[in-house]
Amino acid sequence: MKIAIISRSNLKDRVYWSGVIENIYSNLNCNKNLEIIKIDKLNDTFRKIFALKREYLRYTKKIKFDETYSEFVSKNFAKQIHQKLRKFKDIDFLLTFDSSLIAYLKVNIPIILWTDLLYSDYYDHYFRDYNISKETKKSIKKIEKKAVNKCHRIILSSTWALNKGKSKYKNFSYKFRLLHFGPSFKTSIKKNKINKFILKRLKKKISLVTLSVNWSRKGLDKVLSLNKLLNNKGVNSQLTIIGIKNKKVKDKNVKIVGFINKNNFLGEKQISNNLLKSHFHVLFSKSEAYGVSLVEANSRALPNISFKVGGISHIIKKGINGMLFEQDVDLKIVANYIIKIFLDFQKYQKLSISSYNEYNNKFSYDKIIPKFIKLLKK
């Protein structure tokens, strides 16, 4: 089977799209039964011109304009892709993660869109309080409708996103399928070694970690409050924040590591080691389409503490790989839960192993890629 993967960025870039696209590309490329063709590194000049309009509207009129979901930009990308595809023959499927790239693409090859959330739902979820440009609203609606109509399959990473998509495009509901995203890690921890890492975790101090690049959206003020509350309750708790740039916190119990580039092997190792040494991964997002960091935490036998937001509830199952709370929960309840689990190491050990098993059974690319190939054959 020959699959052409389409991306406007470099498919080998592990920073772009949190490394999800690169990891899917790499895992597909390792499959001996597949021939993978790269259609990437598109000329971005046209989009950048429209980005000037985005910045102008943002600063002068407080209007959010989306330069990627512009009909002119979408048509330009389609033209570039079409020219690149002419070099290849007998392609069975086109795979993309961005509907703006294929909306105006004229090919007879079946197109697969694999994403975390349809773009119109993405805007409703992340930018509902923003003043959105009328032109952007119109363009998103038009581009998405064309893409949905054109796609052979539309794969979404959570039941939350899937239900939204099916509800919006009822006439095309037969095209929609569910398939998770896995972690953006190259290395994995074998099952027979995972308990050794759990046993090495300090039993006298709670170690919290959060993988967050956006302070406000990821709810880091609440994460800080939780860590402070744990310490005020007489339990020694240390919080490590990975991903935030140019931020300082005056709290001896908080360590900010900053952004770590996973394009560097040592970068991934640094993130992985921080997860392996911690007790809980905390993610208090205000909005979240999926949450790859939750899967990454589970891949290191780390239970998640999070809110019931967006696609997160598809990943975290109560008492299996973490705990979910309502966004308006009293943080004392969250703190008490963490302390209760932490003080009973047998219970904590069981939850950690269960978290790893949930990843291994559902969110490992060893399980995901065969399911993806099976979807193509149906």
SERO-4910 file (N, C-alpha, C, O; in steps of 0.05 Angstrom, whole numbers):
BEGIN
 pado doro    nc1    nc2    nc3   cac1   cac2   cac3    cc1    cc2    cc3    oc1    oc2    oc3
  Met    A     17    -24      0      0      0      0     18     25      0     37     27     16
  Lys    A     11     44    -17     27     68    -20     10     92     -9    -11     98    -19
  Ile    A     21    105     11      8    128     24     25    153     22     48    152     29
  Ala    A     13    174     12     27    200     12     17    216     35     -7    221     38
  Ile    A     35    225     52     28    241     76     33    271     70     55    278     61
  Ile    A     13    287     74     14    315     67     16    332     92      1    329    111
  Ser    A     36    351     92     39    369    114     53    395    103     71    393     87
  Arg    A     43    418    112     56    443    103     83    447    116    100    461    106
  Ser    A     87    433    139    113    435    153    129    410    148    120    392    134
  Asn    A    153    409    158    171    386    155    159    363    171    155    365    195
  Leu    A    155    340    158    143    317    172    161    306    194    152    292    211
  Lys    A    187    313    193    206    304    213    209    323    236    225    319    254
  Asp    A    193    345    236    195    365    257    178    356    281    154    353    279
  Arg    A    191    351    304    178    340    328    166    362    346    154    357    366
  Val    A    171    388    338    159    410    352    132    417    340    113    423    355
  Tyr    A    130    416    314    105    422    300     83    403    309     87    378    309
  Trp    A     60    414    316     36    398    324     43    380    347     33    357    349
  Ser    A     61    389    365     69    374    389     82    347    382     83    329    399
  Gly    A     91    344    358    105    320    350     86    297    341     96    276    334
  Val    A     60    302    341     41    281    335     44    272    306     45    248    300
  Ile    A     46    291    287     48    284    259     74    269    253     74    249    239
  Glu    A     96    279    265    122    265    261    121    236    270    132    219    257
  Asn    A    108    232    293    108    205    305     91    186    288     98    163    284
  Ile    A     68    196    278     52    180    260     67    173    234     66    151    225
  Tyr    A     80    194    223     96    189    199    117    168    204    120    150    188
  Ser    A    132    170    226    154    152    232    143    123    236    156    104    226
  Asn    A    121    121    250    110     94    255     99     81    230    101     57    226
  Leu    A     87     97    213     77     87    187    101     79    169    100     59    155
  Asn    A    122     95    170    145     91    153    161     66    161    176     55    145
  Cys    A    157     57    186    171     33    196    156      7    188    167    -15    190
  Asn    A    132     10    178    116    -13    170    125    -23    143    125     -9    123
  Lys    A    134    -48    142    145    -60    118    125    -63     96    132    -66     72
  Asn    A     99    -63    103     78    -67     83     69    -41     70     51    -41     53
  Leu    A     81    -19     79     73      7     69     96     21     55    119     19     63
  Glu    A     89     36     35    108     55     22     98     83     28     77     91     19
  Ile    A    114     98     42    106    125     50    120    146     33    144    146     30
  Ile    A    104    164     23    114    186      7    109    212     22     87    217     32
  Lys    A    130    229     23    128    254     37    120    277     18    133    281     -3
  Ile    A     98    290     25     90    315     11     90    336     32     69    343     43
  Asp    A    113    348     37    115    367     60    132    391     52    138    395     29
  Lys    A    138    407     72    154    432     69    143    449     46    157    458     28
  Leu    A    117    455     47    104    471     27    114    500     30    121    509     52
  Asn    A    114    514      8    121    543      8    101    558     24     77    559     18
  Asp    A    111    571     46     93    583     65     91    614     61     78    628     78
  Thr    A    102    624     40    104    653     36     76    666     35     71    687     47
  Phe    A     58    653     19     31    664     16     16    666     42      3    686     48
  Arg    A     19    645     59      6    645     85     18    667    103      3    680    118
  Lys    A     44    671    101     57    691    118     48    720    111     47    738    128
  Ile    A     42    724     85     31    750     77      4    756     91     -1    778    100
  Phe    A    -12    735     92    -38    738    106    -34    740    136    -52    750    150
  Ala    A    -12    730    146     -6    732    175     -2    761    183     -7    769    205
  Leu    A      7    778    164     10    807    169    -18    819    174    -21    836    191
  Lys    A    -38    809    159    -65    818    163    -75    809    190    -89    824    204
  Arg    A    -68    785    198    -76    775    224    -66    793    246    -80    800    265
  Glu    A    -40    800    245    -28    817    265    -40    845    265    -43    857    287
  Tyr    A    -45    855    242    -57    882    240    -84    883    253    -90    901    269
  Leu    A   -101    863    247   -128    862    259   -127    857    289   -144    867    304
  Arg    A   -107    841    297   -105    835    326    -98    859    342   -109    864    364
  Tyr    A    -79    875    332    -69    898    348    -86    923    345    -89    939    363
  Thr    A    -99    926    321   -114    951    317   -143    949    324   -156    968    332
  Lys    A   -155    925    320   -184    922    323   -191    899    342   -215    894    347
  Lys    A   -171    886    354   -176    863    372   -194    842    359   -211    829    372
  Ile    A   -189    837    334   -204    817    318   -185    793    313   -162    797    305
  Lys    A   -195    769    316   -179    745    310   -184    737    281   -206    730    273
  Phe    A   -162    738    266   -163    730    237   -145    706    234   -123    705    245
  Asp    A   -154    686    219   -139    661    215   -127    660    187   -142    658    168
  Glu    A   -101    663    186    -88    665    159    -87    638    145    -85    637    121
  Thr    A    -87    615    160    -85    589    148   -112    581    135   -112    570    113
  Tyr    A   -134    588    148   -160    581    137   -171    605    121   -192    616    127
  Ser    A   -155    612    102   -163    632     82   -166    617     55   -149    600     49
  Glu    A   -186    623     40   -190    609     15   -167    612     -4   -160    593    -18
  Phe    A   -155    636     -4   -132    641    -22   -108    623    -14    -95    612    -31
  Val    A   -103    622     12    -81    606     22    -86    576     17    -68    562      9
  Ser    A   -111    567     23   -118    539     19   -115    531    -11   -105    509    -17
  Lys    A   -123    548    -29   -121    543    -57    -91    542    -66    -83    526    -83
  Asn    A    -75    559    -54    -46    559    -60    -33    534    -51    -16    522    -65
  Phe    A    -40    524    -27    -29    499    -17    -38    475    -35    -21    458    -41
  Ala    A    -63    475    -43    -73    454    -60    -58    453    -87    -52    431    -97
  Lys    A    -52    476    -97    -36    478   -123     -8    466   -119      1    451   -136
  Gln    A      4    473    -97     31    462    -92     31    432    -88     48    418    -99
  Ile    A     11    422    -74      9    393    -69      4    378    -95     16    357   -100
  His    A    -13    389   -111    -20    377   -137      5    374   -154     10    354   -167
  Gln    A     22    394   -154     47    394   -170     66    373   -159     80    359   -174
  Lys    A     68    370   -133     85    350   -121     76    322   -126     92    304   -130
  Leu    A     49    318   -126     37    292   -130     42    281   -159     41    257   -163
  Arg    A     46    299   -177     50    292   -206     75    275   -210     78    261   -230
  Lys    A     93    276   -190    118    261   -192    115    232   -185    133    215   -190
  Phe    A     92    225   -173     88    198   -163     64    184   -177     45    197   -187
  Lys    A     65    158   -178     44    142   -191     33    121   -171     46    113   -152
  Asp    A      9    113   -176     -4     91   -162     -5     95   -132      0     76   -116
  Ile    A    -12    119   -123    -15    125    -95    -43    115    -87    -63    121   -100
  Asp    A    -44    100    -65    -70     88    -56    -86    107    -39   -110    109    -41
  Phe    A    -72    122    -21    -86    141     -3    -69    166      1    -44    165      1
  Leu    A    -83    188      6    -70    212     16    -78    216     45   -102    214     52
  Leu    A    -59    221     62    -64    226     90    -56    254     98    -33    262     92
  Thr    A    -74    269    110    -67    295    120    -80    300    147    -97    285    156
  Phe    A    -70    320    161    -79    326    188    -91    354    189    -98    365    210
  Asp    A    -94    366    165   -104    394    163   -122    396    139   -114    393    116
  Ser    A   -148    401    144   -168    403    123   -163    425    103   -172    424     80
  Ser    A   -148    446    112   -143    469     94   -125    461     71   -125    475     50
  Leu    A   -110    440     74    -91    432     53   -105    417     30    -94    417      7
  Ile    A   -128    405     35   -140    387     15   -167    396      5   -179    384    -12
  Ala    A   -177    418     16   -204    428      9   -207    433    -21   -228    428    -33
  Tyr    A   -186    444    -33   -187    451    -61   -169    433    -79   -163    440   -102
  Leu    A   -161    411    -67   -144    392    -81   -161    374   -100   -180    362    -91
  Lys    A   -154    374   -126   -169    359   -146   -153    334   -153   -136    334   -170
  Val    A   -160    312   -140   -147    286   -145   -168    264   -144   -190    268   -132
  Asn    A   -162    241   -155   -180    218   -154   -171    198   -132   -181    176   -130
  Ile    A   -151    206   -117   -140    189    -96   -157    192    -70   -162    215    -63
  Pro    A   -164    171    -57   -180    173    -31   -163    189    -11   -140    184     -6
  Ile    A   -177    208      2   -163    226     21   -172    219     50   -196    216     55
  Ile    A   -153    216     68   -158    211     96   -150    236    112   -127    245    110
  Leu    A   -169    246    128   -163    268    147   -162    256    175   -182    244    184
  Trp    A   -140    259    188   -137    249    216   -130    273    234   -108    284    231
  Thr    A   -147    279    252   -142    303    269   -155    300    296   -169    280    302
  Asp    A   -151    319    314   -163    318    341   -190    330    342   -206    323    360
  Leu    A   -196    349    323   -221    364    324   -225    378    298   -207    390    287
  Leu    A   -250    377    287   -255    393    263   -250    422    269   -254    431    292
  Tyr    A   -241    437    249   -232    464    254   -254    483    264   -248    501    280
  Ser    A   -278    480    254   -300    496    264   -305    491    294   -310    510    309
  Asp    A   -303    466    302   -306    459    330   -282    468    346   -285    476    370
  Tyr    A   -259    468    334   -235    478    347   -238    507    355   -231    516    377
  Tyr    A   -249    523    337   -254    551    342   -275    555    364   -272    572    381
  Asp    A   -296    539    363   -317    541    383   -306    534    411   -315    546    431
  His    A   -288    515    411   -277    505    437   -256    524    449   -256    529    473
  Tyr    A   -238    533    432   -215    549    441   -219    579    441   -208    593    457
  Phe    A   -236    588    423   -238    617    419   -266    628    421   -273    647    408
  Arg    A   -283    615    437   -311    623    439   -315    651    450   -335    664    444
  Asp    A   -295    661    465   -298    688    476   -283    709    460   -282    732    468
  Tyr    A   -272    701    437   -258    720    420   -276    733    400   -298    724    394
  Asn    A   -267    756    390   -281    770    368   -269    759    342   -249    769    333
  Ile    A   -283    740    330   -273    726    307   -280    742    281   -302    752    279
  Ser    A   -261    745    263   -266    758    238   -288    744    222   -289    720    220
  Lys    A   -306    760    211   -328    749    195   -317    733    171   -328    713    163
  Glu    A   -295    744    160   -282    731    137   -272    703    145   -274    684    130
  Thr    A   -260    702    169   -249    676    179   -272    656    184   -269    633    176
  Lys    A   -293    665    196   -316    647    201   -327    636    175   -332    612    173
  Lys    A   -329    653    155   -340    644    129   -320    625    115   -329    605    104
  Ser    A   -295    631    117   -274    614    104   -272    587    117   -270    567    103
  Ile    A   -273    586    144   -271    561    158   -295    543    150   -292    519    144
  Lys    A   -318    554    150   -343    539    143   -341    528    114   -347    505    110
  Lys    A   -332    545     96   -331    536     68   -309    516     63   -313    495     50
  Ile    A   -285    521     74   -262    502     71   -268    475     84   -263    454     72
  Glu    A   -279    476    108   -285    451    122   -306    434    107   -303    410    105
  Lys    A   -327    447     98   -348    433     83   -337    420     58   -344    397     52
  Lys    A   -320    434     44   -307    422     20   -290    398     27   -290    378     13
  Ala    A   -275    401     49   -257    380     57   -273    355     66   -266    332     59
  Val    A   -293    359     82   -310    337     91   -323    322     68   -324    298     67
  Asn    A   -332    338     49   -344    326     24   -324    310      8   -331    290     -4
  Lys    A   -299    319      8   -278    307     -8   -266    282      5   -256    265    -10
  Cys    A   -266    281     31   -251    260     45   -265    232     42   -289    230     42
  His    A   -249    212     41   -258    184     41   -264    176     70   -283    162     76
  Arg    A   -246    184     88   -249    178    117   -240    203    132   -222    218    125
  Ile    A   -255    208    155   -247    229    173   -243    216    200   -263    207    213
  Ile    A   -219    215    209   -212    201    234   -207    222    256   -191    241    253
  Leu    A   -222    219    278   -219    238    301   -209    222    325   -215    199    329
  Ser    A   -195    236    343   -180    223    364   -195    218    390   -185    205    408
  Ser    A   -220    228    392   -236    224    416   -266    222    409   -274    232    389
  Thr    A   -281    209    427   -310    206    422   -323    234    424   -343    238    410
  Trp    A   -312    251    440   -322    279    442   -321    293    415   -341    304    406
  Ala    A   -298    291    402   -294    304    376   -311    290    355   -322    302    337
  Leu    A   -312    263    357   -326    247    337   -356    254    338   -368    257    317
  Asn    A   -368    256    361   -396    262    364   -402    290    353   -423    294    341
  Lys    A   -384    309    358   -388    336    347   -387    335    317   -404    348    304
  Gly    A   -369    321    305   -366    320    276   -390    307    263   -401    317    243
  Lys    A   -399    284    275   -422    270    264   -447    287    266   -464    286    248
  Ser    A   -450    301    288   -474    318    292   -474    341    271   -496    348    262
  Lys    A   -451    352    266   -450    375    247   -453    367    218   -465    381    202
  Tyr    A   -443    343    211   -444    333    184   -458    306    183   -447    286    176
  Lys    A   -484    308    189   -500    283    191   -501    267    164   -501    243    165
  Asn    A   -501    281    142   -502    268    116   -476    253    110   -475    236     92
  Phe    A   -455    260    124   -429    247    119   -419    231    144   -396    225    146
  Ser    A   -438    225    162   -430    212    187   -417    185    182   -401    175    199
  Tyr    A   -423    172    159   -412    146    153   -381    148    148   -367    127    148
  Lys    A   -371    172    143   -343    175    138   -326    177    164   -302    172    163
  Phe    A   -339    182    186   -325    188    211   -317    162    226   -333    143    228
  Arg    A   -293    162    236   -282    140    251   -267    150    276   -258    173    276
  Leu    A   -264    133    296   -249    140    320   -222    126    320   -220    102    316
  Leu    A   -201    141    326   -174    129    329   -157    149    345   -155    172    339
  His    A   -145    138    367   -130    155    385   -104    166    373    -95    157    352
  Phe    A    -93    186    386    -65    194    382    -49    181    404    -58    179    427
  Gly    A    -24    173    398     -7    162    418     12    184    428      9    207    422
  Pro    A     32    176    444     51    196    455     71    205    434     75    191    413
  Ser    A     83    228    438    103    238    419    131    231    428    149    248    428
  Phe    A    134    206    436    160    196    445    170    175    425    155    160    414
  Lys    A    196    175    422    209    154    405    214    129    420    212    107    410
  Thr    A    221    133    445    229    109    462    205    101    479    188    117    486
  Ser    A    204     76    486    183     65    503    196     49    526    219     40    524
  Ile    A    181     47    548    191     31    571    178      4    570    153      2    569
  Lys    A    193    -17    571    182    -44    570    167    -50    595    173    -40    617
  Lys    A    146    -66    592    128    -73    614    143    -86    638    136    -81    661
  Asn    A    163   -102    632    177   -116    653    196    -98    669    206   -106    690
  Lys    A    199    -73    660    217    -54    674    201    -32    688    213    -18    705
  Ile    A    176    -29    681    161     -6    691    158     -5    721    159     17    733
  Asn    A    155    -28    734    151    -28    763    177    -19    778    175     -8    800
  Lys    A    200    -23    766    225    -14    778    226     16    780    235     27    800
  Phe    A    216     29    760    215     59    760    195     69    781    200     89    794
  Ile    A    172     55    784    152     63    803    164     61    832    159     78    848
  Leu    A    178     39    837    189     34    864    210     54    871    216     59    895
  Lys    A    223     66    851    244     86    856    233    114    864    248    131    873
  Arg    A    207    118    859    196    144    866    196    149    896    189    132    912
  Leu    A    205    173    903    207    180    931    181    177    946    160    184    936
  Lys    A    183    165    970    158    160    986    154    182   1007    133    181   1020
  Lys    A    173    200   1011    170    221   1031    161    248   1019    155    266   1034
  Lys    A    161    250    993    154    275    980    137    270    955    144    253    939
  Ile    A    115    285    952     99    283    928    113    299    906    120    323    910
  Ser    A    116    287    883    127    301    860    106    304    839     97    284    827
  Leu    A     98    328    834     78    334    813     93    345    789    114    358    791
  Val    A     83    339    765     95    350    741     73    358    721     52    345    721
  Thr    A     77    378    706     58    386    685     73    393    660     93    407    660
  Leu    A     64    382    637     75    388    611     56    409    599     35    402    588
  Ser    A     64    434    600     47    456    592     63    478    578     83    487    589
  Val    A     54    487    555     69    508    541     53    535    542     64    556    534
  Asn    A     28    534    551     12    558    552      2    562    581    -15    547    590
  Trp    A     12    582    594      6    586    622    -24    589    628    -35    575    646
  Ser    A    -37    606    613    -65    612    619    -83    588    611    -99    579    627
  Arg    A    -81    579    586    -99    558    576    -95    532    591   -114    517    595
  Lys    A    -71    526    600    -65    501    614    -71    503    644    -66    484    659
  Gly    A    -81    526    653    -90    529    680    -68    527    701    -72    515    722
  Leu    A    -44    538    695    -22    535    713    -25    550    740    -12    542    759
  Asp    A    -41    571    740    -46    584    766    -59    565    786    -53    565    809
  Lys    A    -78    548    775    -91    529    792    -72    506    800    -74    495    822
  Val    A    -54    499    782    -35    478    788    -16    487    811    -10    472    829
  Leu    A     -8    513    809      9    524    831     -6    525    857      5    519    878
  Ser    A    -32    532    856    -49    533    880    -51    505    892    -51    502    917
  Leu    A    -54    485    875    -56    457    885    -31    449    900    -32    437    921
  Asn    A     -8    455    888     18    448    900     21    462    927     31    451    946
  Lys    A     13    488    928     15    503    952     -3    492    974      4    491    997
  Leu    A    -27    484    966    -46    472    984    -36    446    996    -40    441   1020
  Leu    A    -23    430    980    -12    405    990      9    410   1011     10    397   1032
  Asn    A     26    430   1006     47    437   1026     35    449   1051     45    444   1073
  Asn    A     14    465   1048      0    476   1071    -13    455   1089    -17    459   1113
  Lys    A    -19    432   1076    -31    410   1091    -10    393   1105    -17    373   1118
  Gly    A     15    402   1103     36    388   1117     49    366   1102     65    350   1113
  Val    A     42    364   1076     54    343   1059     74    357   1041     68    376   1027
  Asn    A     98    348   1041    119    359   1024    113    353    995    113    330    987
  Ser    A    109    374    979    102    371    951    119    389    934    122    413    939
  Gln    A    130    378    912    147    393    893    134    392    866    125    370    857
  Leu    A    132    415    853    120    417    826    141    424    806    156    442    810
  Thr    A    142    408    784    159    414    761    143    421    737    125    406    729
  Ile    A    148    445    726    134    455    702    152    453    678    173    465    678
  Ile    A    144    437    658    160    434    634    145    446    610    122    439    605
  Gly    A    159    464    596    147    475    572    144    505    571    144    517    550
  Ile    A    142    518    594    138    547    596    164    562    592    184    556    603
  Lys    A    162    582    574    185    599    569    183    625    584    162    636    589
  Asn    A    206    636    592    209    663    604    189    668    627    176    689    627
  Lys    A    188    649    645    170    653    668    184    645    694    198    625    695
  Lys    A    181    661    714    193    655    740    172    655    762    153    671    761
  Val    A    176    637    781    157    635    804    173    635    829    192    619    832
  Lys    A    166    653    848    180    654    874    168    634    893    153    642    912
  Asp    A    175    610    890    165    588    907    186    566    907    192    554    886
  Lys    A    198    560    930    219    540    932    209    512    924    225    495    918
  Asn    A    183    509    925    171    482    918    163    480    889    149    461    881
  Val    A    171    499    873    165    499    844    190    502    828    206    519    832
  Lys    A    193    484    808    216    485    790    206    488    761    190    471    752
  Ile    A    215    508    747    207    512    719    231    504    702    252    516    702
  Val    A    227    483    686    248    472    669    249    488    643    271    492    632
  Gly    A    226    498    634    225    512    608    219    494    585    214    470    588
  Phe    A    220    506    561    214    490    537    237    471    530    260    479    531
  Ile    A    230    446    524    249    426    517    244    417    488    221    408    482
  Asn    A    263    419    471    260    412    443    263    382    439    285    371    443
  Lys    A    242    368    431    243    339    427    256    331    401    260    307    396
  Asn    A    263    351    383    279    344    360    306    334    368    320    320    353
  Asn    A    314    341    392    339    332    403    333    307    420    316    308    438
  Phe    A    348    285    416    343    261    431    345    265    461    330    254    477
  Leu    A    365    282    469    368    287    497    345    302    509    339    301    533
  Gly    A    331    318    492    307    332    500    285    313    509    273    316    530
  Glu    A    280    293    492    260    273    499    268    258    524    251    252    541
  Lys    A    293    251    527    303    237    550    299    253    576    292    242    597
  Gln    A    303    279    573    299    297    597    270    297    605    264    296    629
  Ile    A    251    299    586    223    299    592    215    272    605    201    271    625
  Ser    A    224    251    592    218    224    601    227    219    630    213    208    646
  Asn    A    252    228    636    263    224    663    247    239    684    243    229    706
  Asn    A    238    263    677    221    279    695    195    265    701    185    265    724
  Leu    A    183    253    681    158    238    684    163    213    701    147    207    720
  Leu    A    184    199    696    189    174    710    194    178    740    188    161    756
  Lys    A    205    202    747    212    208    775    188    220    790    189    222    814
  Ser    A    167    228    776    144    241    789    123    221    797    123    198    790
  His    A    104    232    813     82    215    823     56    219    807     41    201    802
  Phe    A     51    245    800     26    251    785     32    272    764     48    291    768
  His    A     18    269    741     19    290    721     -7    306    723    -29    294    723
  Val    A     -5    333    726    -29    349    730    -33    367    705    -15    381    696
  Leu    A    -57    367    695    -65    384    672    -92    396    677   -113    382    676
  Phe    A    -92    422    683   -117    436    689   -126    454    666   -131    478    670
  Ser    A   -127    443    642   -133    459    619   -161    472    620   -180    459    629
  Lys    A   -163    496    610   -189    510    607   -203    498    582   -228    496    581
  Ser    A   -187    491    561   -197    479    537   -176    460    527   -152    466    528
  Glu    A   -185    437    517   -166    417    507   -180    398    488   -199    385    495
  Ala    A   -170    397    463   -182    380    443   -176    351    448   -192    333    443
  Tyr    A   -152    345    458   -144    318    463   -127    316    488   -136    308    510
  Gly    A   -101    323    486    -83    322    509    -62    300    507    -63    280    522
  Val    A    -44    303    487    -23    283    483     -6    280    508      4    258    513
  Ser    A     -2    301    523     15    299    547      4    279    567     19    267    583
  Leu    A    -23    275    567    -35    255    585    -27    227    578    -22    210    595
  Val    A    -26    222    552    -18    196    541     12    192    547     21    170    555
  Glu    A     28    213    544     57    211    549     62    205    579     79    189    585
  Ala    A     46    217    596     49    212    625     42    182    631     57    169    645
  Asn    A     21    172    619     13    144    623     34    125    612     38    103    623
  Ser    A     48    133    591     68    116    579     92    113    598    108     94    595
  Arg    A     94    131    618    115    129    638    103    121    665    114    127    687
  Ala    A     80    107    664     66     97    688     59    119    708     61    116    732
  Leu    A     52    142    697     45    165    713     15    171    712      5    177    690
  Pro    A      0    169    734    -28    175    734    -33    205    729    -17    222    736
  Asn    A    -55    211    716    -62    239    710    -83    250    729   -102    236    738
  Ile    A    -80    276    736   -100    291    751   -109    313    732    -93    330    725
  Ser    A   -134    313    725   -143    333    705   -172    340    708   -187    329    724
  Phe    A   -181    359    691   -209    368    690   -224    354    667   -212    346    647
  Lys    A   -250    353    670   -267    342    649   -271    363    628   -291    378    628
  Val    A   -253    365    609   -253    385    588   -248    372    561   -229    356    558
  Gly    A   -265    379    541   -260    370    514   -255    340    512   -270    324    523
  Gly    A   -234    333    498   -227    304    493   -213    290    516   -207    267    514
  Ile    A   -207    305    537   -192    293    560   -208    270    572   -196    249    580
  Ser    A   -234    272    575   -250    251    587   -250    225    571   -257    204    581
  His    A   -241    227    546   -238    203    530   -213    188    538   -211    163    535
  Ile    A   -193    202    547   -167    190    554   -166    179    583   -158    157    587
  Ile    A   -175    196    601   -173    189    630   -198    175    640   -220    185    637
  Lys    A   -194    151    652   -215    136    664   -211    134    694   -189    126    703
  Lys    A   -231    142    709   -229    143    738   -218    118    750   -229     96    746
  Gly    A   -197    121    765   -185     98    780   -169     79    762   -159     59    773
  Ile    A   -168     84    736   -153     67    718   -127     80    710   -106     67    713
  Asn    A   -128    104    701   -103    118    693   -103    147    704    -90    164    692
  Gly    A   -117    151    725   -118    178    738   -145    185    749   -161    167    754
  Met    A   -150    211    752   -175    220    762   -183    246    749   -167    264    744
  Leu    A   -209    248    743   -220    272    730   -237    287    751   -251    276    767
  Phe    A   -236    314    749   -252    331    766   -266    353    749   -257    359    727
  Glu    A   -288    363    760   -301    386    746   -283    410    748   -267    412    766
  Gln    A   -286    428    729   -268    452    728   -272    470    753   -253    484    761
  Asp    A   -296    470    764   -301    488    787   -297    473    814   -306    483    834
  Val    A   -283    451    813   -279    435    838   -263    451    858   -245    467    851
  Asp    A   -269    447    883   -253    458    905   -227    443    905   -227    419    908
  Leu    A   -204    457    902   -178    444    900   -171    428    925   -153    411    924
  Lys    A   -185    433    947   -180    417    972   -188    388    967   -176    369    977
  Ile    A   -209    384    950   -218    357    944   -196    343    927   -191    319    932
  Val    A   -184    357    908   -163    346    892   -139    339    909   -127    318    906
  Ala    A   -132    358    927   -109    353    944   -113    329    962    -94    313    966
  Asn    A   -136    326    973   -143    304    991   -141    277    976   -131    257    987
  Tyr    A   -150    277    951   -148    253    935   -119    245    930   -112    222    933
  Ile    A   -103    265    923    -74    259    918    -60    249    943    -45    229    942
  Ile    A    -66    261    966    -53    253    991    -62    224    998    -45    208   1007
  Lys    A    -87    219    995    -98    192   1002    -84    170    985    -76    150    996
  Ile    A    -81    175    959    -68    155    942    -38    153    948    -27    131    950
  Phe    A    -26    176    952      3    177    957     11    162    983     31    148    984
  Leu    A     -5    166   1004      1    154   1030     -3    123   1031      8    110   1049
  Asp    A    -18    113   1012    -22     84   1010     -6     75    985    -17     74    963
  Phe    A     19     68    990     36     63    967     27     39    950     31     38    926
  Gln    A     14     19    963      4     -4    948    -17      6    928    -18     -3    905
  Lys    A    -35     24    938    -56     34    921    -44     52    898    -52     51    875
  Tyr    A    -23     67    906    -10     84    886      4     67    865      2     72    841
  Gln    A     18     46    874     32     28    855     12     15    836     18     12    812
  Lys    A    -11      7    846    -31     -6    830    -42     14    809    -46      6    786
  Leu    A    -47     39    817    -57     59    798    -36     65    777    -43     70    753
  Ser    A    -10     66    784     11     72    765     14     50    744     16     55    721
  Ile    A     13     25    754     15      2    735    -10      2    717     -7     -4    693
  Ser    A    -33      7    728    -58      9    712    -56     31    691    -66     28    669
  Ser    A    -44     53    699    -40     76    680    -23     67    656    -29     73    633
  Tyr    A     -1     53    662     16     43    641      2     23    623      4     24    599
  Asn    A    -13      5    636    -28    -15    621    -49     -2    602    -53    -12    580
  Glu    A    -62     19    612    -81     33    595    -68     45    570    -78     43    548
  Tyr    A    -44     56    575    -29     66    552    -21     43    533    -26     45    509
  Asn    A    -10     22    545      0      0    529    -22    -14    513    -16    -23    490
  Asn    A    -46    -15    524    -68    -29    510    -83    -12    490    -95    -22    471
  Lys    A    -83     15    495   -100     32    478    -85     55    464    -93     62    442
  Phe    A    -64     65    475    -52     90    465    -24     86    454    -10    106    448
  Ser    A    -15     61    452     11     56    440      8     55    410    -11     44    400
  Tyr    A     28     66    395     26     64    366     29     36    355     22     30    333
  Asp    A     39     18    372     40    -10    364     11    -21    361      6    -40    346
  Lys    A     -8     -9    376    -36    -17    374    -51      2    354    -69     -8    340
  Ile    A    -43     27    353    -58     46    336    -53     43    306    -72     43    291
  Ile    A    -28     39    298    -22     37    269    -36     13    256    -47     17    234
  Pro    A    -36    -11    267    -51    -32    254    -81    -26    251    -94    -33    232
  Lys    A    -92    -12    271   -121     -4    269   -124     17    247   -145     16    232
  Phe    A   -105     35    243   -106     54    222   -106     40    194   -122     47    177
  Ile    A    -88     21    191    -86      7    166   -112     -9    160   -121    -10    138
  Lys    A   -123    -20    181   -148    -35    179   -171    -17    169   -188    -25    154
  Leu    A   -171      8    180   -191     28    171   -189     34    141   -210     38    128
  Leu    A   -165     35    131   -161     41    103   -172     18     85   -181     23     63
  Lys    A   -170     -6     95   -178    -29     79   -208    -34     78   -218    -49     61
  Lys    A   -223    -20     96   -252    -24     97   -266     -8     76   -290     -9     74
***
